[in-house]
């Protein structure tokens, strides 16, 4: 239980981290991206005229590289106009914890506190490919602020991005964040889905969730395979030990049979013991897993900016087969002996 519960929680933390970074933002907005050199004015005007749209914000984006639990991951940097940055932060669920947002045309960047911790940087430090050639973020940016909130994003200046961008879109914008009116997200996404697919690409909550499910299924499949092997090995080993322990008490069961207990009552008595031991081991394993996870979160992953989710239903689901299989294995082996118990032979030492 200790191993399975810990591994299940850690993999769940990885999936939650990916969800927060790549899916949760689309609860607040949908992204419309040009497939050409900018979104045509006609399409822009049609979106603005939609009754389900609250705000359209021009945007460019990039990624910054961070270390994850099982490798490197990318975290989105949104470049938006200075006068719309506060609105975007509020709708996405972010706020400035320290410092400030970058000014228009400034080569500054405000990054989430998890990104800052993972990269070991703070306000005033430099980040980007010119500082670290392995980074995903092009150029060089100075950190002006630290953000906090549920979505690990960064904010940069759209004006600066446009000035440095290789693709010239003229007066057209290459992409928009489209924020729905409250309660009209599904209606807005249905409307955006009807935009000409040869001119724009639309990414919304539905497409992000489908991609996330596709990627997470592979991790869950791998974990189930590992879980199956662990369950099989531990259940057999502990079941054998439990069986040896119970078989070593055959004289005790012989005495109980001699005083009038039926084979069925003996089996039930032994099975109750197995269930109690399995349940106690399960609870102790979960408690031990919680302790290990607290240590990992505080001393190992926390300082690296990798959040660890609390142990939840996922860990319980993956670890539950262990006590179940242990009980079944023990019952199947000892039950057969007790049902055929000859207490007279046992008392005479012939069995």
ZIHU-V603830 format. One record per pair of residues at least 24 apart in sequence whose ideal C-beta (glycine too) atoms are under 10 Angstrom apart, sorted by the first residue. I is the first residue (numbers start at 0). J is the second residue. D is the distance in Angstrom with one decimal. If there is no record, write none. Layout:
I;J;D
I;J;D
This chain:
0;229;9.7
0;233;8.6
0;280;6.8
0;281;5.6
0;282;8.7
0;283;7.7
0;284;2.5
0;285;6.2
0;286;9.4
0;287;7.6
0;288;6.7
0;314;9.1
0;315;9.7
0;317;9.6
0;318;4.7
0;319;9.0
0;321;5.7
0;322;7.6
1;280;9.9
1;283;8.7
1;284;4.9
1;285;8.5
1;286;9.3
1;287;4.8
1;288;5.3
1;289;10.0
1;290;9.3
1;291;6.8
1;318;8.7
2;225;9.3
2;226;9.6
2;229;6.4
2;233;8.6
2;284;8.7
2;287;9.9
2;288;8.4
2;291;9.4
2;318;8.8
2;321;9.6
3;222;8.9
3;225;8.3
3;226;5.8
3;229;5.7
3;230;7.6
3;233;8.6
3;284;8.2
3;288;8.3
3;314;7.7
3;317;5.4
3;318;4.4
3;319;9.2
3;320;8.5
3;321;6.6
4;281;9.4
4;284;6.3
4;285;5.9
4;286;9.7
4;287;8.2
4;288;3.6
4;289;8.2
4;291;8.6
4;292;8.3
4;310;6.5
4;313;9.4
4;314;4.4
4;315;7.7
4;317;7.3
4;318;4.6
4;319;9.8
4;321;9.4
5;284;9.5
5;287;8.7
5;288;4.9
5;289;9.2
5;290;9.8
5;291;5.3
5;292;6.2
5;295;7.8
5;310;8.5
5;314;7.8
5;318;9.3
6;222;6.9
6;225;7.2
6;226;8.2
6;229;8.7
6;288;9.3
6;314;8.6
6;317;7.8
6;318;9.4
7;219;9.7
7;222;6.5
7;225;9.7
7;226;7.7
7;288;8.8
7;310;8.3
7;311;9.3
7;312;9.9
7;313;5.4
7;314;4.3
7;315;8.5
7;316;7.6
7;317;4.0
7;318;6.7
8;288;7.0
8;289;8.9
8;291;9.2
8;292;5.7
8;295;9.2
8;296;9.7
8;307;7.2
8;308;6.6
8;309;7.9
8;310;4.9
8;311;7.6
8;313;7.0
8;314;4.6
8;315;9.9
8;317;9.0
8;318;9.8
9;68;6.4
9;69;9.1
9;222;10.0
9;291;9.9
9;292;7.7
9;295;7.5
9;296;9.8
9;300;8.4
9;305;9.5
9;307;7.0
9;308;8.8
9;314;9.3
10;68;8.3
10;69;8.5
10;215;9.3
10;218;5.9
10;219;8.0
10;221;8.5
10;222;5.6
10;225;9.6
10;313;8.2
10;314;9.5
10;317;8.9
11;215;9.8
11;218;9.4
11;219;9.6
11;222;9.2
11;307;9.3
11;308;5.6
11;309;9.6
11;310;8.6
11;311;7.2
11;312;9.3
11;313;4.5
11;314;7.1
11;317;9.1
12;67;9.9
12;68;6.9
12;292;8.9
12;295;9.6
12;296;8.7
12;300;8.1
12;305;7.6
12;306;6.5
12;307;4.8
12;308;4.4
12;309;9.2
12;310;9.9
12;313;9.7
13;67;6.7
13;68;5.0
13;69;6.2
13;70;9.7
13;72;9.0
13;215;9.2
13;218;7.3
13;305;8.6
13;306;9.9
13;307;9.7
13;308;9.2
14;211;8.1
14;214;8.6
14;215;5.2
14;218;6.6
14;219;8.3
14;308;8.9
14;313;8.7
15;306;7.7
15;307;9.4
15;308;5.1
15;311;9.8
15;313;9.6
16;65;9.7
16;67;6.8
16;68;7.7
16;72;7.5
16;74;9.8
16;113;8.6
16;151;7.8
16;305;7.3
16;306;6.3
16;307;9.4
16;308;8.5
17;67;8.4
17;72;7.3
17;211;6.8
17;214;7.4
17;215;7.6
17;218;9.4
18;207;9.1
18;208;8.9
18;211;6.0
18;215;8.3
19;74;10.0
19;111;9.9
19;113;9.1
19;148;9.7
19;149;6.1
19;150;6.0
19;151;6.2
19;152;9.6
19;306;8.4
20;62;10.0
20;65;9.3
20;67;9.7
20;72;7.2
20;73;8.0
20;74;5.9
20;75;6.9
20;111;9.3
20;113;9.3
20;114;9.8
20;150;7.2
20;151;5.3
20;152;7.9
21;72;9.3
21;73;8.9
21;74;9.5
21;75;8.0
21;150;9.8
21;151;10.0
21;207;6.2
21;208;9.7
21;210;7.6
21;211;6.5
21;214;9.1
22;150;9.8
22;204;7.2
22;206;9.7
22;207;4.5
22;208;5.8
22;209;9.8
22;210;8.2
22;211;5.0
22;212;9.6
23;91;8.7
23;92;8.1
23;149;6.3
23;150;5.6
23;151;9.5
23;152;9.9
23;204;9.0
23;207;8.7
23;211;10.0
24;75;7.4
24;77;8.8
24;90;9.7
24;91;5.9
24;92;8.7
24;93;9.8
24;149;9.3
24;150;5.2
24;151;9.7
24;152;6.9
24;176;9.2
24;204;9.1
24;207;8.1
25;184;9.0
25;188;9.2
25;202;7.1
25;203;5.7
25;204;4.1
25;205;8.4
25;206;8.0
25;207;4.7
25;208;8.1
26;90;9.7
26;91;8.9
26;92;8.6
26;149;9.6
26;150;9.2
26;184;7.6
26;203;9.9
26;204;5.9
26;207;9.2
26;208;10.0
27;87;8.6
27;89;9.4
27;90;4.8
27;91;5.0
27;92;7.0
27;93;9.9
27;150;8.2
27;176;8.5
27;178;6.7
27;179;8.6
27;184;8.7
27;204;9.2
28;53;9.6
28;54;8.8
28;55;9.5
28;56;8.1
28;58;9.3
28;77;9.9
28;87;8.2
28;90;6.8
28;91;7.5
28;175;9.0
28;176;4.6
28;177;6.0
28;178;4.9
28;179;7.6
28;184;9.0
28;187;9.4
28;202;9.8
28;203;8.6
28;204;9.3
29;175;8.9
29;176;7.8
29;177;4.8
29;178;8.3
29;179;7.4
29;184;8.0
29;187;6.5
29;188;5.9
29;190;9.7
29;191;5.7
29;192;9.6
29;201;6.4
29;202;6.9
29;203;4.2
29;204;7.5
29;205;9.5
29;206;9.2
29;207;9.7
30;58;7.7
30;60;8.6
30;77;9.9
30;174;6.5
30;175;7.5
30;176;6.3
30;177;7.4
30;191;9.4
30;199;10.0
30;200;8.3
30;201;7.2
30;202;4.5
30;203;7.5
30;206;9.4
30;207;9.3
31;55;8.4
31;58;9.5
31;172;9.5
31;173;9.9
31;174;6.4
31;175;4.8
31;176;8.3
31;177;5.8
31;191;6.5
31;194;7.1
31;198;10.0
31;199;5.4
31;200;7.5
31;201;5.5
31;202;8.1
31;203;9.4
32;58;9.1
32;59;10.0
32;60;9.3
32;173;7.0
32;174;4.4
32;175;8.2
32;199;6.5
32;200;4.6
32;201;7.8
32;202;7.2
33;166;9.5
33;168;7.5
33;171;7.5
33;172;7.9
33;173;5.1
33;174;6.5
33;175;9.2
33;198;7.2
33;199;6.0
33;200;7.9
34;195;9.3
34;196;8.2
34;197;6.8
34;198;5.8
34;199;6.2
34;200;5.8
35;168;8.9
35;171;9.0
35;173;9.3
35;197;8.8
35;198;6.3
35;199;8.6
36;166;6.6
36;167;7.5
36;168;5.3
36;169;7.7
36;171;7.1
36;173;8.0
37;166;8.6
37;167;9.0
37;168;3.5
37;169;6.6
37;170;8.0
37;171;2.7
37;172;6.3
37;173;5.7
37;174;9.3
37;198;9.9
38;168;8.5
38;171;6.0
38;172;5.9
38;173;7.0
38;174;7.3
38;175;6.8
38;194;9.4
38;198;7.5
38;199;6.0
39;171;7.1
39;195;9.0
39;198;6.5
39;199;8.6
40;170;8.3
40;171;7.1
40;172;9.8
41;195;9.7
41;198;9.4
42;171;9.9
42;175;9.6
42;194;6.2
42;195;7.2
42;198;6.5
42;199;6.3
43;171;8.1
43;172;7.3
43;175;7.4
43;199;9.8
45;190;9.0
45;191;10.0
45;193;9.6
45;194;7.6
46;175;7.1
46;177;6.2
46;187;9.2
46;190;8.2
46;191;7.3
46;194;7.7
46;199;9.4
47;175;9.6
47;177;9.5
49;177;8.6
49;179;9.3
49;180;9.6
49;183;9.4
49;186;8.9
49;187;6.9
49;190;5.4
49;191;8.3
50;180;7.9
50;183;8.1
50;186;8.6
50;187;9.3
50;190;9.0
51;177;9.3
51;179;5.6
51;180;5.7
51;182;9.3
51;183;4.1
51;184;8.2
51;185;9.1
51;186;4.7
51;187;4.1
51;188;9.0
51;189;8.8
51;190;6.2
51;191;9.2
52;175;9.9
52;177;6.1
52;178;7.3
52;179;6.7
52;180;7.1
52;183;8.6
52;187;6.4
52;190;8.4
52;191;9.3
53;86;9.5
53;90;8.5
53;177;8.8
53;178;4.9
53;179;6.2
53;180;4.6
53;181;7.7
53;183;8.4
53;187;9.0
54;83;7.7
54;86;6.6
54;87;8.8
54;90;8.0
54;175;9.7
54;176;8.1
54;177;7.9
54;178;4.5
54;179;9.1
54;180;9.2
55;83;9.5
55;172;9.0
55;175;4.9
55;176;7.2
55;177;5.5
55;178;7.5
56;80;7.0
56;82;9.8
56;83;4.8
56;84;9.0
56;86;7.3
56;87;6.0
56;90;9.3
56;157;8.7
56;172;9.4
56;174;9.6
56;175;6.5
56;176;4.5
56;177;8.1
56;178;7.2
57;83;8.3
57;157;6.2
57;161;9.1
57;171;9.5
57;172;4.0
57;173;8.0
57;174;7.2
57;175;5.9
57;176;8.0
58;83;9.1
58;87;8.4
58;157;6.7
58;160;9.0
58;172;7.9
58;173;8.2
58;174;5.2
58;175;6.4
58;176;5.0
58;177;9.9
59;155;8.4
59;156;9.8
59;157;6.1
59;159;9.6
59;160;4.4
59;161;7.0
59;163;9.7
59;164;6.6
59;166;9.6
59;168;9.9
59;172;8.7
59;173;6.3
59;174;6.6
60;152;9.5
60;153;9.5
60;155;8.8
60;157;10.0
60;160;8.5
60;173;9.8
60;174;7.4
60;176;9.5
61;108;9.6
61;127;9.2
61;128;9.8
61;134;9.9
61;135;7.0
61;136;5.3
61;137;6.2
61;138;8.8
61;140;9.6
61;153;8.7
61;155;7.7
61;160;7.8
62;134;8.9
62;135;4.1
62;136;6.5
62;137;9.6
62;153;9.3
63;108;8.3
63;110;7.0
63;111;9.6
63;114;6.2
63;117;9.4
63;118;7.6
63;126;6.6
63;127;8.1
63;128;9.9
63;134;6.6
63;135;6.0
63;136;4.5
63;140;9.0
63;151;9.8
63;152;9.8
63;153;6.2
63;155;10.0
64;114;9.6
64;117;9.2
64;118;8.1
64;126;9.5
64;128;9.3
64;131;7.9
64;133;6.7
64;134;4.9
64;135;4.6
64;136;7.3
65;110;9.8
65;111;9.6
65;113;7.8
65;114;5.7
65;115;9.7
65;116;9.2
65;117;4.1
65;118;6.2
65;134;9.6
65;135;9.3
65;151;8.2
65;303;9.1
65;304;6.8
65;305;8.6
66;117;5.7
66;118;8.2
66;119;9.9
66;303;6.3
66;304;7.8
66;305;7.4
67;117;8.3
67;300;9.9
67;303;9.3
67;304;9.6
67;305;6.5
68;295;9.9
68;300;6.9
68;303;8.9
68;305;5.6
68;306;9.8
68;307;8.7
69;218;8.9
71;133;8.5
71;134;9.9
71;135;8.7
72;117;9.0
72;135;9.7
72;151;9.4
72;305;9.6
73;135;5.5
73;136;9.2
74;110;8.0
74;111;7.1
74;113;8.0
74;114;5.3
74;117;8.4
74;118;9.6
74;135;8.7
74;136;9.4
74;150;9.5
74;151;5.2
74;152;6.9
74;153;6.7
75;111;9.8
75;150;8.6
75;151;8.3
75;152;5.4
75;153;7.2
76;108;6.6
76;109;9.4
76;110;7.7
76;111;9.9
76;114;9.1
76;126;9.6
76;127;9.9
76;135;9.1
76;136;6.4
76;140;8.5
76;152;7.2
76;153;4.1
76;154;7.3
76;155;5.4
76;160;9.1
77;152;6.1
77;153;7.2
77;154;5.8
77;155;7.1
77;157;8.7
77;160;9.7
77;174;10.0
77;176;7.5
78;108;9.1
78;153;9.3
78;154;7.8
78;155;4.3
78;156;6.2
78;157;4.5
78;158;8.4
78;159;7.2
78;160;3.9
78;161;8.1
78;163;9.9
78;164;9.3
78;174;9.9
79;154;6.7
79;155;8.0
79;156;8.1
79;157;5.2
79;158;9.8
79;160;9.3
79;176;7.3
80;156;8.2
80;157;5.0
80;158;7.1
81;105;8.7
81;154;9.9
81;156;6.5
81;157;7.9
81;158;7.3
83;157;8.5
83;176;8.8
84;109;8.4
84;154;5.7
84;155;9.3
84;156;8.5
84;157;8.9
85;154;9.8
86;176;9.8
86;178;8.1
87;152;9.2
87;154;7.3
87;176;6.7
87;178;8.2
88;146;7.3
88;148;7.9
88;150;9.6
88;152;8.7
88;154;6.9
89;148;9.8
90;176;8.7
90;178;5.6
90;179;9.7
91;146;9.6
91;148;7.2
91;149;8.4
91;150;5.3
91;152;6.6
91;154;9.4
91;176;9.1
91;178;9.4
92;147;9.8
92;148;4.8
92;149;5.0
92;150;5.9
92;152;9.6
93;146;4.9
93;147;7.0
93;148;3.7
93;149;7.9
93;150;6.1
93;151;9.3
93;152;6.4
93;153;9.7
93;154;8.0
94;146;6.9
94;147;6.2
94;148;6.1
95;143;9.6
95;144;5.2
95;145;7.4
95;146;6.1
95;147;8.1
95;148;9.8
95;154;9.1
96;144;7.8
96;145;4.9
96;146;6.3
96;147;4.2
96;148;8.8
97;121;8.5
97;122;6.3
97;142;9.9
97;143;9.8
97;144;6.4
97;145;4.3
97;146;8.9
97;147;8.8
98;122;4.6
98;123;8.8
98;142;7.5
98;143;5.4
98;144;3.3
98;145;5.8
98;146;9.2
99;143;5.5
99;144;4.9
99;145;9.9
100;143;6.9
100;144;5.8
100;146;8.8
100;154;5.8
100;155;9.1
100;156;8.7
101;140;8.2
101;141;8.6
101;142;9.5
101;143;5.2
101;144;7.7
101;153;9.8
101;154;7.0
101;155;5.9
101;156;4.7
101;157;9.9
101;158;9.5
101;159;7.5
102;143;8.3
102;156;6.8
102;158;8.9
102;159;9.1
103;156;5.7
103;157;8.0
103;158;4.6
103;159;7.9
104;156;6.0
104;157;9.3
104;158;4.4
104;159;5.3
104;160;9.9
104;161;9.2
104;162;6.9
105;140;9.1
105;141;8.3
105;143;7.5
105;155;8.8
105;156;5.4
105;158;8.3
105;159;6.1
106;138;7.2
106;139;7.0
106;140;5.5
106;141;6.4
106;143;9.6
106;155;8.5
106;156;7.7
106;159;5.6
106;160;9.8
106;162;9.5
106;163;8.4
107;140;6.3
107;141;5.3
107;142;7.4
107;143;3.9
107;144;8.0
107;154;9.3
107;155;7.2
107;156;6.8
107;159;8.0
108;136;8.2
108;138;9.9
108;139;10.0
108;140;4.1
108;141;7.2
108;142;5.9
108;143;6.6
108;144;8.2
108;153;5.6
108;154;7.1
108;155;4.8
108;156;8.4
108;159;9.4
109;140;9.8
109;142;7.4
109;143;5.7
109;144;3.5
109;145;7.0
109;146;5.5
109;152;9.2
109;153;6.3
109;154;4.7
109;155;7.8
110;136;9.9
110;140;9.0
110;142;6.1
110;143;9.2
110;144;7.7
110;145;6.7
110;146;6.5
110;151;8.7
110;152;8.2
110;153;4.2
110;154;8.1
110;155;9.3
111;145;7.6
111;146;4.8
111;147;7.1
111;148;7.3
111;149;9.7
111;150;7.5
111;151;4.3
111;152;5.9
111;153;6.3
111;154;9.3
111;304;9.1
112;145;5.3
112;146;6.7
112;147;5.3
112;148;9.0
112;151;8.5
112;304;8.0
113;145;10.0
113;146;9.3
113;147;8.9
113;148;9.9
113;150;10.0
113;151;4.8
113;152;10.0
113;303;9.8
113;304;4.8
113;305;8.0
113;306;6.5
114;142;9.5
114;145;9.0
114;146;8.6
114;151;5.9
114;152;8.4
114;153;6.4
114;304;6.9
115;142;7.2
115;144;9.8
115;145;5.6
115;146;8.9
115;153;9.5
115;304;7.3
116;145;9.6
116;301;8.1
116;302;7.2
116;303;7.1
116;304;3.3
116;305;8.6
116;306;9.7
117;151;8.9
117;300;10.0
117;302;9.6
117;303;6.0
117;304;3.1
117;305;6.8
118;142;9.4
118;303;9.7
118;304;7.4
119;302;9.3
119;303;8.8
119;304;8.4
120;145;9.6
121;145;7.4
126;153;9.0
137;163;7.7
137;164;9.4
137;165;9.7
138;163;6.2
151;304;8.9
151;306;8.8
174;199;8.9
174;200;9.0
174;202;9.7
175;199;9.2
177;201;8.7
177;203;8.9
179;203;9.7
219;313;9.2
219;317;9.3
222;313;9.3
222;317;6.6
223;317;7.7
223;320;9.8
225;317;9.3
226;316;9.6
226;317;5.3
226;318;8.1
226;320;7.0
226;321;8.8
227;320;8.2
229;317;9.3
229;318;9.2
229;320;9.1
229;321;7.6
230;317;9.2
230;318;8.8
230;319;9.6
230;320;4.7
230;321;5.4
230;322;9.8
230;323;8.7
230;324;5.5
230;325;8.9
231;320;9.4
231;321;9.9
231;324;7.6
231;328;9.9
233;320;9.8
233;321;5.8
233;322;10.0
233;324;8.2
233;325;7.5
234;277;9.9
234;320;8.1
234;321;6.4
234;322;8.8
234;323;8.5
234;324;3.8
234;325;5.0
234;326;9.0
234;327;8.0
234;328;5.4
234;329;9.1
235;324;8.6
235;325;9.1
235;328;6.7
236;325;9.4
236;328;9.8
237;276;9.0
237;277;8.6
237;280;8.0
237;321;8.4
237;322;9.4
237;324;9.2
237;325;5.2
237;328;8.1
237;329;8.2
238;273;9.1
238;277;9.9
238;324;7.7
238;325;5.6
238;326;8.7
238;327;8.3
238;328;3.3
238;329;5.0
238;330;9.2
238;331;8.5
238;332;6.9
238;333;9.5
239;328;8.1
239;329;9.0
239;332;8.2
240;325;9.9
240;329;9.2
241;269;9.7
241;272;8.9
241;273;6.4
241;276;7.0
241;277;8.7
241;325;7.2
241;326;9.1
241;328;8.0
241;329;4.5
241;330;9.6
241;332;8.5
241;333;7.9
242;273;9.6
242;328;7.9
242;329;5.9
242;330;9.7
242;331;9.2
242;332;4.5
242;333;5.7
242;336;8.8
243;332;9.6
243;333;9.9
244;272;9.4
244;273;10.0
244;276;9.3
244;329;9.2
244;333;9.3
245;269;5.8
245;272;7.7
245;273;8.0
245;329;7.3
245;330;10.0
245;332;8.3
245;333;4.6
245;334;9.8
245;336;8.2
245;337;8.6
246;332;8.4
246;333;6.9
246;336;6.6
246;337;9.9
248;272;9.7
248;333;9.6
249;333;9.7
249;336;7.4
249;337;8.8
249;340;7.6
249;342;9.1
249;345;5.7
249;350;7.5
250;342;9.2
250;345;5.9
250;346;7.6
250;348;9.1
250;350;9.8
251;345;9.6
252;333;9.4
252;336;8.6
252;337;6.4
252;340;6.2
252;342;7.5
252;345;7.7
253;340;7.1
253;341;8.4
253;342;4.0
253;343;8.2
253;344;8.3
253;345;3.6
253;346;5.4
253;347;9.6
253;350;8.4
254;342;7.6
254;345;8.6
254;346;7.6
255;337;9.9
255;340;9.5
255;342;8.2
256;337;8.8
256;340;5.9
256;341;8.8
256;342;3.7
256;343;9.0
256;345;8.2
256;346;9.1
257;342;5.2
257;343;8.2
257;345;8.9
257;346;6.6
258;342;9.5
260;337;10.0
260;340;9.8
260;342;9.3
261;338;9.9
261;340;9.9
262;334;9.3
262;336;9.8
262;337;5.8
262;338;4.9
262;339;7.7
262;340;5.8
262;342;9.6
263;334;9.9
263;337;8.8
263;338;7.8
264;337;9.4
265;333;9.5
265;334;9.2
265;336;9.6
265;337;4.6
265;338;8.3
265;340;6.6
265;342;9.4
266;330;7.9
266;333;7.9
266;334;5.0
266;335;9.3
266;336;9.4
266;337;4.8
266;338;6.3
266;340;9.3
267;334;9.6
267;337;9.4
268;337;8.7
269;329;8.2
269;330;7.7
269;333;5.4
269;334;7.3
269;336;9.3
269;337;6.2
270;326;7.6
270;329;8.1
270;330;5.3
270;333;8.2
270;334;7.2
270;337;9.3
272;329;9.0
272;333;9.5
273;322;9.5
273;325;7.6
273;326;5.2
273;327;9.3
273;328;9.2
273;329;4.6
273;330;6.1
273;333;7.8
273;334;9.7
274;322;8.4
274;325;9.7
274;326;5.8
274;329;9.4
274;330;8.9
276;322;8.9
276;325;8.3
276;326;8.7
276;329;8.6
277;321;8.2
277;322;3.8
277;323;7.9
277;324;9.3
277;325;5.1
277;326;4.9
277;327;9.8
277;329;8.0
278;322;6.5
278;326;8.9
279;322;9.3
280;321;8.2
280;322;6.6
280;325;7.8
281;315;9.2
281;318;7.3
281;319;7.7
281;321;7.1
281;322;4.4
281;323;9.3
281;325;9.0
282;322;9.4
284;318;6.8
284;321;7.8
284;322;8.7
285;310;7.2
285;314;7.6
285;315;7.3
285;318;7.2
286;310;10.0
288;314;6.8
288;318;7.8
289;314;9.2
